[in-house]
Amino acid sequence: MAKKPLNFQQSIIDFMRSKSDRMERELKVPGDWYFNDGDEEEIKSWTDEEAEKVWEKIKHNIYKLGCSGLRYELCPFCHYYGYEHNGCYKALKNPICVKCNYGKRHGICIGEEGQVSEYKKILQSFEDSRISMYKFFTNEYYTELIEKIEKNNAKAIA
C-alpha cells in the first residue's frame, strides 16, 4: 500500500506546538515564547514544496545527525530563511536573522549582548531549572515525535 502524502505545513506546526506545550507544561515556560499564532500563520503560508524541504531538513538532522536540544538544526524558520551556521553567534550581523519573521516576532534568537529574545529567556529557564535542554529534548524524543506526527498528519487521498 502506498504511503499517504504528508501535510508538511501541519507537520511543522505540530512539531513546534509539541515542543512549546512540553516546555509550558514541564518548565512553566510561556508557550508563546517559543511558538505563537503568528508563527503558525507564517508556516501555513509556505508552499507545499517549501514546507516539504524544511520538514526533510529537520528529519535529516534528527535521523542522520542525531540532533537534540533547541538548536538551529531543528528550527523550521532557520531552514526556511536559509540560515547557515558559521560558528559566529553575532546574529544581528547575519542578514538571514535580520529578515527572519520568527526573529521579528520573538526577538533575534542570539542577538547582541544586552538584547533579550524569547529564545534567550527559554535558555535561561532551562538553566534556572537546572535541566539540560539536550536531555529534555533528546534525539529519542525527536525521533518519536517525528514518527507520531507523520502517522497523524497523512493527507486523506481524495
Backbone as a chain_set.jsonl record, in Angstrom:
{"seq": "MAKKPLNFQQSIIDFMRSKSDRMERELKVPGDWYFNDGDEEEIKSWTDEEAEKVWEKIKHNIYKLGCSGLRYELCPFCHYYGYEHNGCYKALKNPICVKCNYGKRHGICIGEEGQVSEYKKILQSFEDSRISMYKFFTNEYYTELIEKIEKNNAKAIA", "coords": {"N": [[0.843, -1.182, 0.0], [0.595, 2.192, -0.855], [2.325, 4.909, 0.645], [0.707, 7.552, 2.323], [0.658, 10.972, 1.297], [2.175, 13.665, 3.155], [0.846, 16.407, 5.058], [2.773, 18.903, 5.056], [3.049, 21.5, 6.125], [1.319, 21.363, 8.344], [2.582, 19.339, 9.738], [4.987, 20.586, 10.496], [3.97, 22.631, 12.095], [2.785, 21.092, 14.135], [5.091, 19.929, 15.158], [6.473, 22.147, 16.239], [4.509, 23.1, 18.012], [4.207, 20.953, 19.781], [6.681, 20.929, 21.111], [6.596, 23.452, 22.304], [4.32, 23.19, 23.972], [5.24, 21.191, 25.704], [7.383, 22.446, 27.035], [5.976, 24.443, 28.327], [4.282, 22.974, 29.993], [6.067, 21.378, 31.557], [8.243, 22.995, 32.316], [7.168, 25.371, 32.924], [7.438, 27.472, 31.171], [6.255, 30.148, 29.302], [4.268, 29.186, 26.633], [4.001, 30.66, 24.257], [6.369, 31.98, 24.01], [7.993, 30.379, 22.557], [6.473, 29.391, 20.39], [3.943, 30.833, 18.531], [0.72, 32.208, 17.493], [1.26, 33.812, 15.25], [3.546, 32.586, 14.231], [2.479, 30.146, 13.472], [0.658, 30.98, 11.488], [2.444, 31.996, 9.598], [3.842, 29.659, 8.814], [1.737, 28.25, 7.657], [1.473, 29.747, 5.375], [3.523, 28.991, 3.744], [4.551, 27.343, 0.752], [3.651, 24.018, -0.376], [5.915, 22.759, -1.376], [8.031, 24.295, -0.269], [7.566, 23.849, 2.476], [7.875, 21.083, 2.577], [10.636, 20.808, 1.998], [11.748, 22.052, 4.265], [10.774, 20.351, 6.297], [11.994, 17.927, 5.583], [14.702, 18.599, 5.941], [14.793, 18.99, 8.715], [14.122, 16.405, 9.561], [16.327, 14.997, 8.495], [18.386, 16.064, 10.078], [17.675, 15.059, 12.535], [17.504, 12.22, 12.201], [19.867, 11.508, 10.77], [21.971, 13.087, 11.773], [21.615, 13.072, 14.467], [20.591, 15.135, 16.107], [19.69, 17.15, 18.958], [18.096, 18.979, 21.655], [17.467, 22.557, 21.55], [18.156, 23.799, 18.87], [19.488, 25.481, 15.949], [19.508, 23.597, 13.893], [17.162, 22.296, 14.147], [15.221, 24.098, 13.771], [12.509, 25.283, 12.057], [12.267, 27.819, 10.895], [14.879, 28.775, 10.616], [15.737, 27.017, 8.632], [13.91, 27.608, 6.581], [14.511, 30.292, 5.964], [17.108, 30.016, 5.18], [19.344, 29.954, 6.871], [22.743, 29.588, 7.652], [24.977, 28.141, 9.718], [27.896, 29.55, 10.895], [29.581, 29.357, 12.965], [29.671, 31.684, 14.323], [28.043, 33.696, 16.598], [26.97, 36.19, 16.188], [24.309, 37.227, 15.468], [22.921, 39.506, 14.615], [24.497, 40.517, 12.681], [24.106, 38.806, 10.696], [22.469, 38.588, 7.754], [20.349, 36.859, 7.261], [19.149, 36.332, 9.754], [18.249, 38.871, 10.395], [16.232, 39.291, 8.519], [14.413, 37.343, 9.201], [11.189, 36.394, 10.031], [10.35, 35.065, 12.335], [12.278, 35.885, 14.152], [11.591, 38.57, 14.198], [9.16, 38.442, 15.501], [9.777, 37.211, 17.965], [12.15, 38.206, 18.834], [15.553, 38.387, 17.841], [17.133, 35.333, 17.882], [19.845, 34.69, 18.923], [21.005, 37.392, 19.714], [22.636, 40.601, 19.921], [24.756, 41.422, 22.723], [23.065, 42.129, 25.721], [20.565, 42.317, 24.57], [17.47, 40.781, 24.907], [16.031, 38.03, 23.772], [13.133, 35.948, 23.262], [13.998, 33.368, 22.946], [16.453, 33.407, 24.322], [15.402, 33.792, 26.864], [14.112, 31.361, 27.216], [16.314, 29.602, 27.198], [17.489, 30.533, 29.545], [15.54, 29.743, 31.35], [15.82, 26.962, 31.269], [18.365, 26.81, 32.384], [17.895, 27.974, 34.932], [16.173, 26.062, 35.973], [17.87, 24.017, 36.167], [18.081, 22.057, 34.242], [19.126, 20.186, 31.521], [18.803, 21.191, 28.216], [19.362, 19.436, 26.23], [18.966, 16.979, 27.316], [16.349, 17.155, 27.902], [15.072, 17.609, 25.455], [15.721, 15.199, 23.797], [17.397, 13.229, 21.248], [16.003, 10.891, 20.919], [13.454, 11.657, 21.825], [12.805, 13.442, 19.741], [12.857, 11.705, 17.529], [10.726, 9.952, 18.101], [8.681, 11.847, 18.149], [8.624, 12.778, 15.472], [7.833, 10.423, 14.155], [5.283, 10.046, 15.28], [3.968, 12.41, 14.457], [4.081, 12.148, 11.647], [2.535, 9.904, 11.276], [0.053, 10.824, 12.174], [-0.489, 12.981, 10.504], [-0.907, 12.359, 7.834], [-2.157, 13.072, 4.663], [-5.529, 12.804, 3.631], [-6.404, 10.783, 0.955], [-7.967, 11.82, -1.88]], "CA": [[0.0, 0.0, 0.0], [1.394, 3.405, -0.971], [2.332, 5.811, 1.79], [-0.054, 8.763, 2.075], [1.479, 12.182, 1.374], [2.002, 14.441, 4.38], [0.581, 17.831, 5.089], [4.043, 19.328, 5.628], [2.848, 22.674, 6.966], [0.749, 20.917, 9.612], [3.625, 18.572, 10.426], [5.897, 21.55, 11.116], [3.202, 23.276, 13.169], [2.673, 20.129, 15.233], [6.444, 19.788, 15.706], [6.728, 23.323, 17.072], [3.497, 23.163, 19.076], [4.519, 19.899, 20.746], [7.803, 21.396, 21.931], [6.09, 24.584, 23.073], [3.433, 22.662, 25.017], [6.043, 20.443, 26.678], [8.108, 23.412, 27.869], [4.991, 25.121, 29.172], [3.788, 22.001, 30.974], [7.086, 20.839, 32.452], [9.172, 24.018, 32.787], [6.385, 26.59, 33.176], [7.841, 28.494, 30.201], [5.098, 30.512, 28.477], [4.35, 28.515, 25.337], [4.138, 31.574, 23.124], [7.764, 32.397, 23.864], [8.602, 29.515, 21.555], [5.623, 29.218, 19.214], [2.697, 31.58, 18.705], [-0.209, 32.203, 16.352], [1.939, 34.402, 14.093], [4.424, 31.549, 13.683], [1.607, 29.174, 12.792], [0.14, 31.595, 10.26], [3.53, 32.055, 8.614], [4.076, 28.305, 8.295], [0.61, 27.938, 6.766], [1.63, 30.491, 4.12], [4.576, 28.369, 2.937], [4.059, 26.4, -0.245], [3.897, 22.612, -0.043], [7.316, 22.467, -1.718], [8.876, 24.927, 0.756], [7.36, 23.144, 3.743], [8.472, 19.75, 2.465], [12.09, 20.969, 2.121], [12.032, 22.336, 5.674], [10.49, 19.125, 7.054], [13.032, 16.937, 5.268], [15.948, 19.035, 6.585], [14.659, 18.695, 10.144], [14.22, 14.944, 9.705], [17.725, 14.631, 8.237], [19.184, 16.438, 11.244], [17.307, 14.163, 13.635], [17.829, 10.823, 11.905], [21.237, 11.299, 10.277], [22.962, 13.806, 12.573], [21.354, 12.833, 15.884], [20.422, 16.414, 16.803], [18.828, 17.241, 20.136], [18.06, 20.326, 22.21], [16.765, 23.607, 20.795], [19.22, 24.36, 18.049], [19.106, 25.921, 14.603], [19.303, 22.436, 13.026], [15.794, 21.821, 14.351], [14.336, 25.262, 13.659], [11.938, 25.423, 10.714], [12.479, 29.158, 10.361], [16.275, 28.826, 10.162], [15.799, 26.314, 7.345], [13.117, 28.338, 5.596], [15.206, 31.509, 5.556], [18.421, 29.669, 4.648], [20.422, 30.213, 7.828], [23.876, 28.67, 7.668], [25.78, 28.416, 10.905], [29.314, 29.683, 10.575], [30.324, 29.367, 14.216], [29.615, 33.024, 14.903], [26.717, 33.98, 17.134], [26.628, 37.597, 16.007], [23.167, 37.084, 14.567], [22.498, 40.771, 14.027], [25.332, 40.749, 11.506], [23.712, 37.804, 9.719], [21.268, 39.111, 7.087], [19.258, 35.887, 7.355], [18.476, 36.548, 11.037], [17.602, 40.168, 10.366], [14.995, 39.224, 7.73], [13.578, 36.253, 9.712], [9.966, 36.845, 10.702], [10.345, 34.496, 13.687], [13.097, 36.818, 14.922], [10.819, 39.811, 14.378], [8.104, 38.198, 16.49], [10.292, 36.724, 19.248], [13.489, 38.743, 19.065], [16.549, 37.557, 17.17], [17.481, 34.28, 18.846], [21.126, 35.003, 19.567], [21.277, 38.761, 19.299], [23.75, 41.3, 20.553], [24.812, 41.466, 24.186], [22.095, 43.042, 26.316], [19.247, 42.129, 23.978], [16.896, 39.546, 25.419], [14.998, 37.427, 22.935], [12.395, 34.896, 23.965], [14.873, 32.198, 22.921], [17.374, 33.551, 25.456], [14.608, 33.568, 28.086], [13.902, 29.91, 27.305], [17.593, 29.037, 27.634], [17.654, 30.896, 30.959], [14.606, 28.892, 32.107], [16.474, 25.662, 31.415], [19.46, 26.996, 33.336], [17.303, 28.196, 36.256], [15.586, 24.786, 36.414], [18.983, 23.066, 36.223], [17.728, 20.97, 33.318], [19.8, 20.276, 30.231], [17.849, 21.149, 27.098], [19.713, 18.278, 25.412], [18.352, 15.817, 27.97], [14.908, 17.418, 27.866], [14.712, 17.369, 24.056], [16.703, 14.229, 23.318], [17.204, 12.73, 19.896], [14.933, 9.891, 21.015], [12.206, 12.424, 21.88], [12.53, 13.94, 18.396], [12.566, 10.568, 16.648], [9.359, 9.529, 18.403], [7.776, 12.92, 17.753], [8.511, 12.738, 14.003], [7.025, 9.251, 13.795], [3.9, 10.324, 15.689], [3.431, 13.458, 13.586], [3.883, 11.634, 10.291], [1.394, 8.974, 11.332], [-1.179, 11.579, 12.375], [-0.72, 14.058, 9.536], [-1.013, 11.918, 6.435], [-3.335, 13.651, 3.981], [-6.509, 11.863, 3.078], [-6.335, 10.737, -0.503], [-9.329, 12.055, -2.408]], "C": [[0.886, 1.242, 0.0], [1.232, 4.28, 0.268], [1.564, 7.077, 1.427], [0.863, 9.977, 2.167], [1.164, 12.974, 2.646], [1.521, 15.85, 4.094], [1.801, 18.423, 5.804], [3.903, 20.559, 6.515], [2.325, 22.238, 8.34], [1.757, 20.102, 10.416], [4.587, 19.502, 11.159], [5.214, 22.259, 12.28], [3.104, 22.34, 14.373], [4.012, 19.913, 15.933], [6.735, 20.938, 16.676], [5.77, 23.381, 18.26], [3.796, 22.128, 20.164], [5.643, 20.337, 21.681], [7.365, 22.541, 22.837], [5.233, 24.106, 24.247], [4.222, 21.938, 26.099], [6.82, 21.392, 27.6], [7.161, 24.132, 28.819], [4.544, 24.208, 30.312], [4.857, 21.646, 32.013], [8.064, 21.87, 33.014], [8.475, 25.314, 33.178], [6.861, 27.766, 32.328], [6.598, 28.866, 29.4], [5.255, 29.947, 27.064], [4.572, 29.451, 24.172], [5.518, 32.222, 23.045], [8.419, 31.619, 22.736], [7.787, 29.441, 20.264], [4.302, 29.919, 19.448], [1.851, 31.549, 17.434], [0.421, 32.798, 15.09], [2.873, 33.407, 13.415], [3.6, 30.535, 12.889], [1.087, 29.739, 11.476], [1.222, 31.678, 9.186], [3.778, 30.687, 7.991], [2.963, 27.895, 7.329], [0.738, 28.637, 5.415], [2.713, 29.899, 3.213], [3.941, 27.428, 1.921], [4.333, 24.973, 0.229], [5.364, 22.262, -0.28], [8.272, 23.054, -0.676], [8.789, 24.169, 2.08], [7.982, 21.747, 3.71], [9.995, 19.826, 2.622], [12.486, 21.195, 3.575], [11.869, 21.07, 6.51], [11.586, 18.077, 6.828], [14.381, 17.317, 5.881], [15.916, 18.726, 8.082], [14.809, 17.189, 10.374], [15.651, 14.46, 9.491], [18.58, 14.908, 9.483], [18.87, 15.566, 12.462], [17.825, 12.755, 13.361], [19.294, 10.605, 11.531], [22.301, 11.946, 11.161], [22.746, 13.665, 14.074], [21.15, 14.092, 16.706], [19.457, 16.299, 17.979], [18.853, 18.688, 20.611], [17.201, 21.271, 21.395], [17.802, 24.356, 19.98], [18.702, 24.711, 16.661], [18.859, 24.736, 13.664], [17.863, 21.916, 13.089], [14.772, 22.948, 14.224], [13.807, 25.402, 12.237], [12.227, 26.779, 10.085], [13.926, 29.351, 9.902], [16.403, 28.153, 8.795], [15.061, 27.092, 6.256], [13.875, 29.554, 5.053], [16.632, 31.254, 5.072], [19.586, 29.982, 5.567], [21.504, 29.146, 7.707], [24.773, 29.069, 8.819], [27.25, 28.454, 10.524], [30.163, 29.748, 11.839], [30.294, 30.715, 14.913], [28.191, 33.308, 15.364], [26.373, 35.459, 17.085], [25.476, 37.671, 15.01], [22.751, 38.399, 13.922], [23.33, 41.127, 12.805], [25.008, 39.738, 10.418], [22.431, 38.283, 9.052], [20.08, 38.152, 7.136], [18.459, 36.136, 8.636], [17.705, 37.865, 11.048], [16.287, 40.11, 9.586], [14.01, 38.158, 8.236], [12.365, 36.793, 10.48], [9.821, 36.262, 12.107], [11.131, 35.424, 14.608], [12.387, 38.138, 15.162], [9.738, 39.64, 15.436], [8.658, 37.908, 17.89], [11.589, 37.402, 19.679], [14.476, 37.814, 18.387], [17.15, 36.614, 18.199], [18.757, 34.569, 19.62], [21.536, 36.379, 19.063], [22.483, 39.319, 20.027], [23.627, 41.234, 22.073], [23.808, 42.496, 24.698], [20.701, 42.933, 25.723], [18.701, 40.781, 24.423], [15.763, 39.09, 24.509], [14.246, 36.392, 23.78], [13.19, 33.596, 23.975], [15.854, 32.249, 24.096], [16.643, 33.332, 26.784], [14.367, 32.072, 28.299], [15.188, 29.238, 27.79], [17.833, 29.323, 29.111], [16.733, 30.057, 31.836], [15.178, 27.493, 32.31], [17.572, 25.749, 32.477], [18.919, 27.137, 34.763], [16.73, 26.91, 36.84], [16.644, 23.694, 36.573], [18.682, 21.805, 35.403], [18.479, 21.211, 32.012], [18.764, 20.206, 29.116], [18.13, 19.955, 26.197], [19.185, 16.974, 26.017], [16.838, 15.945, 27.99], [14.358, 17.128, 26.469], [15.779, 16.467, 23.439], [16.436, 13.857, 21.86], [16.087, 11.692, 19.883], [13.563, 10.572, 21.061], [11.825, 12.88, 20.468], [12.167, 12.818, 17.428], [11.131, 10.095, 16.852], [8.341, 10.578, 17.966], [7.56, 12.926, 16.239], [7.612, 11.582, 13.578], [5.555, 9.483, 14.118], [3.25, 11.345, 14.751], [3.149, 12.91, 12.188], [2.712, 10.652, 10.243], [0.077, 9.75, 11.393], [-1.51, 12.565, 11.254], [-0.729, 13.618, 8.082], [-2.3, 12.496, 5.844], [-4.271, 12.546, 3.543], [-6.446, 11.914, 1.564], [-7.766, 10.807, -1.038], [-9.683, 11.052, -3.473]], "O": [[1.832, 1.324, 0.783], [0.152, 4.374, 0.853], [1.75, 7.62, 0.338], [1.751, 10.016, 3.018], [0.039, 12.953, 3.145], [1.765, 16.405, 3.022], [1.847, 18.437, 7.034], [4.566, 20.655, 7.548], [2.825, 22.687, 9.371], [1.777, 20.175, 11.644], [4.96, 19.242, 12.303], [5.821, 22.46, 13.332], [3.321, 22.765, 15.508], [4.064, 19.737, 17.15], [7.189, 20.714, 17.799], [6.182, 23.677, 19.382], [3.646, 22.42, 21.35], [5.566, 20.139, 22.894], [7.733, 22.582, 24.012], [5.402, 24.565, 25.376], [3.907, 22.059, 27.282], [6.901, 21.161, 28.806], [7.502, 24.397, 29.971], [4.445, 24.641, 31.461], [4.577, 21.618, 33.212], [8.651, 21.649, 34.073], [9.103, 26.237, 33.696], [6.706, 28.922, 32.722], [5.939, 27.976, 28.861], [6.253, 30.201, 26.39], [5.247, 29.097, 23.206], [5.799, 32.947, 22.09], [9.295, 32.135, 22.041], [8.352, 29.431, 19.17], [3.613, 29.649, 20.432], [2.228, 30.939, 16.433], [0.145, 32.336, 13.983], [2.985, 33.379, 12.19], [3.974, 30.126, 11.789], [1.079, 29.043, 10.46], [0.951, 31.457, 8.006], [3.91, 30.573, 6.772], [3.225, 27.265, 6.304], [0.176, 28.176, 4.421], [2.808, 30.268, 2.043], [2.92, 26.797, 2.196], [5.148, 24.753, 1.125], [5.978, 21.555, 0.519], [9.214, 22.385, -0.249], [9.803, 23.886, 2.718], [8.548, 21.29, 4.702], [10.582, 18.99, 3.309], [13.447, 20.599, 4.061], [12.725, 20.752, 7.336], [12.041, 17.427, 7.769], [15.13, 16.434, 6.3], [16.904, 18.254, 8.644], [15.535, 16.758, 11.27], [16.132, 13.602, 10.233], [19.396, 14.077, 9.883], [19.729, 15.369, 13.321], [18.509, 12.168, 14.199], [19.893, 9.611, 11.942], [23.406, 11.42, 11.287], [23.588, 14.085, 14.868], [21.501, 14.12, 17.885], [18.545, 15.472, 17.99], [19.549, 19.524, 20.036], [16.322, 20.846, 20.646], [18.262, 25.427, 20.374], [17.618, 24.288, 16.258], [18.072, 24.86, 12.725], [17.41, 21.194, 12.201], [13.595, 22.765, 14.535], [14.585, 25.617, 11.308], [12.412, 26.875, 8.871], [14.168, 30.023, 8.9], [17.092, 28.659, 7.909], [15.552, 27.211, 5.133], [13.881, 29.812, 3.85], [17.297, 32.177, 4.602], [20.694, 30.247, 5.101], [21.211, 27.951, 7.665], [25.266, 30.195, 8.882], [27.778, 27.524, 9.915], [31.326, 30.146, 11.791], [30.85, 30.855, 16.003], [27.244, 33.17, 14.59], [25.553, 35.926, 17.876], [25.64, 38.112, 13.873], [22.273, 38.401, 12.787], [22.915, 41.947, 11.986], [25.575, 39.803, 9.328], [21.398, 38.379, 9.715], [18.931, 38.586, 7.06], [17.228, 36.148, 8.606], [16.632, 37.956, 11.643], [15.329, 40.797, 9.941], [12.884, 38.084, 7.744], [12.504, 37.545, 11.444], [9.23, 36.899, 12.979], [10.692, 35.715, 15.72], [12.561, 38.757, 16.211], [9.433, 40.573, 16.179], [8.066, 38.319, 18.888], [12.064, 37.175, 20.792], [14.274, 36.6, 18.354], [17.617, 37.042, 19.255], [18.733, 34.677, 20.846], [22.309, 36.509, 18.114], [23.243, 38.59, 20.664], [22.547, 41.021, 22.623], [23.719, 43.603, 24.166], [19.742, 43.417, 26.325], [19.385, 39.762, 24.328], [14.686, 39.685, 24.482], [14.683, 36.021, 24.87], [13.07, 32.805, 24.911], [16.059, 31.248, 24.782], [17.203, 32.754, 27.716], [14.413, 31.583, 29.428], [15.15, 28.401, 28.691], [18.32, 28.462, 29.844], [17.107, 29.696, 32.952], [15.041, 26.908, 33.384], [17.691, 24.885, 33.345], [19.421, 26.499, 35.688], [16.789, 26.689, 38.049], [16.356, 22.596, 37.049], [18.977, 20.678, 35.802], [18.461, 22.316, 31.471], [17.949, 19.284, 29.07], [17.242, 19.502, 25.475], [18.984, 15.988, 25.307], [16.128, 14.944, 28.085], [13.318, 16.487, 26.318], [16.624, 16.917, 22.665], [15.369, 14.147, 21.32], [15.31, 11.629, 18.93], [12.62, 10.119, 20.411], [10.678, 12.729, 20.046], [11.267, 12.973, 16.603], [10.406, 9.864, 15.884], [7.267, 10.239, 17.471], [6.428, 13.066, 15.778], [6.731, 11.752, 12.734], [4.681, 9.152, 13.317], [2.116, 11.159, 14.311], [2.095, 13.182, 11.614], [1.987, 10.598, 9.25], [-0.898, 9.377, 10.741], [-2.668, 12.941, 11.074], [-0.571, 14.45, 7.188], [-3.374, 12.418, 6.44], [-3.831, 11.472, 3.132], [-6.436, 12.993, 0.973], [-8.63, 9.994, -0.709], [-10.783, 11.099, -4.025]]}, "num_chains": 1, "name": "protein.A"}
